Structures are given as structure tokens and as C-alpha cells.
Amino acid sequence: MQILLAIVIGAAFGAVLDRVGATNPNVITGMLTLRRVRLMKTILLAIGTGSILMFAGQMAGFVDVAHMSVKTAYVGVFIGGLMLGAGWAASGFCPGTGVCAAASGRKDALFFIAGGLLGAAAYMVTYPSWKASGLLDKVLGGKVTLGTVPGSKFDGLFAMSGDILGIVLGAVFVLVAFVLPETLTGEKQPQGTPAE
């Protein structure tokens, strides 16, 4: 049942990604160059809404705090984030949108996926070297949150309620999504998305 649910949710999420244009490299490039930020507005709205619902749900007892997962902070993850961003800008795909684009029939996404798999394999083969370099050592306390979330096993960097902070940051993301103009470069907004 869990596998079936995962397939249904994944397919629905992929359909939404395709519908908002996240599987089109032209739309991604337009967002990253600030010419067309409709996708950015969609992403900010989704993150903000999800943050509000998750943290409010935790405060109300609807969401089990034990399900909250925090990734470990280390120098390598920040370097990896920069590399991911550069790859996203160069290819017009991130891992999730690349798979969805391949499912929608984009052949260029298949090359993106192959490159990602080769990169992951290269990292696995060279992992002992990366581990020995110290780039994978914890920084900023490792697994921490900005604020303290009651009932979680993670420390907070600041002495404030993590639930309240999560709701406030979520509300800021939603507000920015609504007030952000369609373009930040002053260029006239193109009509529609070019078909490919």
C-alpha cells in the first residue's frame, strides 16, 4: 500500500511540476535570469504553505514531531549546493524536474539523468578521499534547526520557538510570492511558454 501511495503521490507531483513549467529548461532559465519569475513565485508559495501547515500542525498536535528530519550541516554540503545550482543553471533541470521532464518525453533530460548518475557513481568511488579531506565533518552543530522545536531531537541555533519561526518564515515566503512581479529585469513578460 505504501508503494502504491508513493507512486500516486509521485505521479501527481510530477504532473504539477510539468503543469507549472518546471520541466521546461526555458522556463527554468527564465527564472534563474529573473526574466520570468512565475515559477519562482510558485516555488515560494509551495514552500511557504508547506512550512505553515507543517509547523502549525506540529503545534496543534496533528503532525508528529518525530517525523521531522534535519540534514547534517558540513562544508561539503554547501559546496555540493553550489555545484547543484550551477548544474541547474547550465542544464535547466534539477534532479526532480529532470526525471519529470524525461517522463514527459524530453530526450535532453535523459542525458541530464545519465550525467547525474555518473556524478553520483564518481562520488561513491572517491568517497574515502572526500571523507579524509574533512569536508564531510559536521559544522554549526551538525543536525540543528534555527529555533528549538519542542519534542524534536534537534537543538536550535537560536533561543526561540522553531514552530513560530517556521510559521513566520512560511508567511514571509507566501507574501513574497504574491508581491513579486512577473519579471525583475524590466523586460516585457513573454506571452505563454514556447512549445518544444
C-alpha positions as CSV (number, residue, x, y, z in Angstrom):
1,M,0.0,0.0,0.0
2,Q,2.8,2.4,0.8
3,I,4.5,1.8,-2.6
4,L,1.2,2.4,-4.3
5,L,0.7,5.6,-2.4
6,A,4.2,6.7,-3.2
7,I,3.6,6.1,-6.9
8,V,0.3,8.0,-6.9
9,I,1.7,11.0,-5.0
10,G,4.9,11.0,-7.1
11,A,2.9,10.9,-10.3
12,A,0.7,13.8,-9.1
13,F,3.7,15.8,-8.0
14,G,5.3,15.2,-11.4
15,A,2.2,16.3,-13.2
16,V,2.1,19.5,-11.2
17,L,5.8,20.2,-11.9
18,D,5.1,19.7,-15.6
19,R,2.0,21.9,-15.5
20,V,3.8,24.9,-13.8
21,G,6.6,24.6,-16.4
22,A,9.3,23.2,-14.2
23,T,10.2,20.5,-16.7
24,N,11.0,23.1,-19.4
25,P,14.6,24.4,-19.3
26,N,13.5,27.6,-21.0
27,V,11.2,28.3,-18.0
28,I,14.0,27.4,-15.5
29,T,16.5,29.7,-17.3
30,G,13.9,32.5,-17.4
31,M,13.5,32.1,-13.6
32,L,17.2,32.0,-12.9
33,T,17.9,35.0,-15.0
34,L,15.0,36.8,-13.3
35,R,13.2,37.4,-16.7
36,R,10.2,35.2,-15.9
37,V,9.7,34.5,-12.2
38,R,6.3,32.9,-12.3
39,L,7.9,29.5,-11.4
40,M,9.8,31.2,-8.6
41,K,6.5,32.6,-7.2
42,T,5.0,29.0,-7.4
43,I,8.0,27.6,-5.5
44,L,7.9,30.2,-2.8
45,L,4.2,29.7,-2.4
46,A,4.6,26.0,-2.1
47,I,7.4,26.2,0.4
48,G,5.7,28.8,2.4
49,T,2.4,27.0,2.5
50,G,4.1,23.7,3.4
51,S,6.1,25.4,6.2
52,I,3.0,27.0,7.7
53,L,1.0,23.7,7.6
54,M,3.8,21.6,9.0
55,F,4.8,23.8,11.9
56,A,1.2,24.8,12.8
57,G,0.3,21.1,12.6
58,Q,3.1,20.3,15.0
59,M,1.9,22.9,17.4
60,A,-1.7,21.6,17.2
61,G,-0.6,18.0,17.6
62,F,-1.7,16.9,14.1
63,V,1.8,16.3,12.9
64,D,4.2,14.1,14.8
65,V,7.4,16.0,15.5
66,A,9.3,12.6,15.4
67,H,8.8,12.6,11.6
68,M,10.8,15.8,11.3
69,S,14.2,15.2,9.7
70,V,17.1,17.6,9.6
71,K,20.1,17.1,7.3
72,T,23.6,17.4,8.8
73,A,25.5,20.6,8.0
74,Y,29.0,20.2,6.7
75,V,31.2,22.2,4.3
76,G,30.8,19.6,1.6
77,V,27.0,20.0,1.5
78,F,27.4,23.8,0.9
79,I,29.9,23.1,-1.9
80,G,27.5,20.5,-3.3
81,G,24.7,23.0,-3.2
82,L,26.7,25.5,-5.2
83,M,27.5,22.7,-7.7
84,L,23.8,21.7,-7.9
85,G,22.9,25.3,-8.5
86,A,25.5,25.7,-11.3
87,G,24.3,22.4,-12.9
88,W,20.7,23.6,-12.6
89,A,21.5,26.8,-14.4
90,A,23.6,25.1,-17.1
91,S,21.1,22.3,-17.9
92,G,17.8,23.8,-17.0
93,F,17.0,20.8,-14.8
94,C,17.3,19.8,-11.2
95,P,17.1,16.1,-10.2
96,G,13.3,16.1,-9.7
97,T,12.4,18.2,-12.7
98,G,14.9,16.2,-14.9
99,V,13.1,12.9,-14.1
100,C,9.7,14.5,-14.7
101,A,10.9,16.0,-18.0
102,A,12.2,12.6,-19.1
103,A,8.8,11.1,-18.2
104,S,7.1,13.8,-20.3
105,G,9.3,12.8,-23.3
106,R,12.2,15.2,-23.3
107,K,15.3,13.4,-24.7
108,D,17.7,16.0,-23.3
109,A,16.5,15.1,-19.8
110,L,17.8,11.6,-20.4
111,F,21.4,13.0,-20.8
112,F,20.9,15.0,-17.7
113,I,19.9,11.9,-15.7
114,A,22.8,9.9,-17.1
115,G,25.2,12.7,-16.1
116,G,23.7,12.8,-12.6
117,L,24.1,9.0,-12.2
118,L,27.7,9.2,-13.4
119,G,28.4,12.0,-11.0
120,A,26.9,10.0,-8.1
121,A,28.9,7.0,-9.1
122,A,32.1,9.1,-9.2
123,Y,31.3,10.4,-5.7
124,M,30.8,6.9,-4.3
125,V,34.1,5.7,-5.8
126,T,36.0,8.7,-4.4
127,Y,34.1,8.9,-1.1
128,P,37.1,7.8,1.1
129,S,39.1,10.7,-0.2
130,W,36.3,13.2,0.5
131,K,35.8,11.8,4.0
132,A,39.6,12.1,4.7
133,S,39.6,15.7,3.4
134,G,37.5,16.9,6.3
135,L,34.8,18.3,4.0
136,L,32.3,15.9,5.5
137,D,32.9,16.9,9.1
138,K,30.0,18.5,10.9
139,V,29.8,22.3,11.2
140,L,27.4,24.6,13.2
141,G,26.5,21.7,15.4
142,G,25.6,19.2,12.7
143,K,21.9,18.5,12.8
144,V,20.3,21.7,14.1
145,T,17.3,23.9,13.4
146,L,17.1,27.7,13.5
147,G,14.8,27.6,16.5
148,T,14.1,25.0,19.1
149,V,11.2,22.7,18.2
150,P,9.6,21.1,21.3
151,G,9.6,17.3,21.2
152,S,12.3,17.1,18.5
153,K,15.7,15.6,18.9
154,F,17.4,18.6,17.3
155,D,19.0,21.6,19.0
156,G,18.1,25.1,17.9
157,L,20.7,27.7,17.0
158,F,18.6,30.5,18.5
159,A,16.6,30.6,21.7
160,M,13.2,31.0,20.1
161,S,10.3,28.7,19.2
162,G,11.2,26.8,16.0
163,D,7.4,26.3,15.3
164,I,6.7,30.0,15.5
165,L,9.8,30.8,13.4
166,G,8.7,28.2,10.8
167,I,5.2,29.8,10.5
168,V,6.6,33.3,10.3
169,L,9.2,32.4,7.6
170,G,6.4,30.5,5.7
171,A,4.2,33.5,5.8
172,V,7.1,35.7,4.5
173,F,7.6,33.2,1.6
174,V,3.8,33.4,0.8
175,L,3.8,37.2,1.0
176,V,6.9,37.4,-1.3
177,A,5.2,35.0,-3.8
178,F,2.2,37.4,-4.0
179,V,4.0,40.7,-4.2
180,L,6.8,39.6,-6.5
181,P,6.3,41.0,-10.1
182,E,6.3,38.7,-13.1
183,T,9.8,39.9,-14.1
184,L,12.6,41.5,-12.2
185,T,14.6,42.7,-15.2
186,G,12.2,45.2,-16.6
187,E,11.7,43.2,-19.8
188,K,8.2,42.7,-21.2
189,Q,6.7,39.4,-20.0
190,P,6.6,37.0,-22.9
191,Q,3.2,35.6,-23.8
192,G,2.9,31.9,-23.0
193,T,5.7,29.3,-22.9
194,P,7.3,28.2,-26.1
195,A,6.4,24.7,-27.1
196,E,9.2,22.2,-27.6
